Amino acid sequence: MLLEPIVVTPAASGAAITDAEAGALARATVNLFKAWGLSDAEACTLLGGLSPRTWARWKDGGFGRIDRDLRMRMAHLMGIHKGLRYLFKEPARGYQWIRKPNTAFDGRSALDMMLRGEMSDLAAMRDWIDAERGAW
């Protein structure tokens, strides 16, 4: 008897971010950006070019439909936040670190690196922080 190979997709494995999880991510992202002291323009850039009007609605608690790209961006941002919480015992230090110049980034800050706007910039920062905390 020949068996068909099993293909596990993110949705089949439970790895897809559900609508409820996306809403929770959006609420957490709004709070994180407040802690980081981001401007509205910075927030919109990190969220992949989210419109200022949509960002204003998010800050008021209205999230609407959140597409896959935006879900992944927020997941990376939460991974960055989590990594910083491991690296810094005092949360405020992690929040401040985001804006501080860093020799590892040629004198730029982590925020400068992430504000280049690509999903890969967020993924790279998350990987860098994970490597710094020894998560590999």
Summary of the structure (lengths in Angstrom):
residues: 136
radius of gyration: 16.7
end to end distance: 40.7
largest distance: 61.8
contacts: 344
relative contact order: 0.12
helix: 63%
strand: 0%
